Amino acid sequence: MDWGLTDELNAENSKVDAETRGESVDHYEDGEKQMYGMLRGTAMKRGLTDDELDASPGEYENHLQAIAKEWYLSGMDEADKLTGQ
């Protein structure tokens, strides 16, 4: 095979590989943004504020765990009602 052709094919393959990696990263980041948007929307529907959602992990531990416990307990109560208990 001609060396010049081999170099040209290697360069083209490298270009395609770089484009494919870039597209994969963009696809992942777009999906991640959509997922976080859905999670944030669900949390806001349940009554969390922007400040609570943007809290640091330490603030979560101090303030939001109580809300999560309340949701859990109300979910358990609802499950008991649905199962006739």
C-alpha distance (Angstrom), angle and dihedral (degrees) to the residues before:
residue distance angle dihedral
M1 . . .
D2 3.76 . .
W3 3.83 113.2 .
G4 3.78 92.0 -139.6
L5 3.79 91.3 54.8
T6 3.81 91.4 47.8
D7 3.81 91.6 52.8
E8 3.80 90.7 48.3
L9 3.83 92.0 50.3
N10 3.81 91.7 47.4
A11 3.80 90.5 50.9
E12 3.82 91.1 48.9
N13 3.83 91.8 47.9
S14 3.81 90.4 50.6
K15 3.80 90.3 51.0
V16 3.82 92.3 50.1
D17 3.82 91.1 46.4
A18 3.82 91.5 52.2
E19 3.82 91.7 48.0
T20 3.81 91.3 48.6
R21 3.82 92.0 50.2
G22 3.79 90.6 48.5
E23 3.80 92.1 49.9
S24 3.82 90.8 47.9
V25 3.80 91.7 52.4
D26 3.81 91.4 47.6
H27 3.82 90.9 49.0
Y28 3.82 91.4 50.1
E29 3.81 93.1 47.1
D30 3.82 92.2 48.4
G31 3.81 90.6 50.9
E32 3.78 91.1 47.5
K33 3.82 91.5 52.0
Q34 3.82 90.7 49.8
M35 3.81 91.8 49.1
Y36 3.81 93.1 49.5
G37 3.81 89.5 47.0
M38 3.80 91.5 53.7
L39 3.81 92.2 46.3
R40 3.80 91.6 48.3
G41 3.81 91.2 48.2
T42 3.80 91.6 51.0
A43 3.80 92.0 48.2
M44 3.81 91.2 49.9
K45 3.81 90.9 49.6
R46 3.79 86.8 55.2
G47 3.78 90.8 55.2
L48 3.81 106.4 -94.3
T49 3.78 116.5 140.6
D50 3.80 128.0 -137.2
D51 3.81 89.0 -106.2
E52 3.79 91.5 54.7
L53 3.81 92.4 46.4
D54 3.79 91.6 49.2
A55 3.81 94.0 46.8
S56 3.77 120.0 124.7
P57 3.82 117.5 -107.2
G58 3.82 89.9 -100.5
E59 3.78 91.2 54.9
Y60 3.79 88.9 48.5
E61 3.76 90.8 54.7
N62 3.80 91.5 49.8
H63 3.80 101.5 41.3
L64 3.77 115.7 11.8
Q65 3.79 99.9 48.4
A66 3.80 89.2 73.1
I67 3.80 89.8 56.0
A68 3.82 91.3 48.8
K69 3.82 89.7 50.9
E70 3.81 90.3 50.0
W71 3.83 90.5 51.2
Y72 3.79 90.5 48.8
L73 3.80 93.7 50.0
S74 3.80 93.5 45.9
G75 3.82 88.5 49.2
M76 3.79 90.2 52.2
D77 3.82 90.6 49.3
E78 3.80 89.9 50.4
A79 3.82 90.9 49.1
D80 3.82 90.2 51.1
K81 3.80 90.2 52.1
L82 3.79 92.6 48.7
T83 3.79 92.3 49.9
G84 3.81 92.7 46.5
Q85 3.78 97.3 -112.1
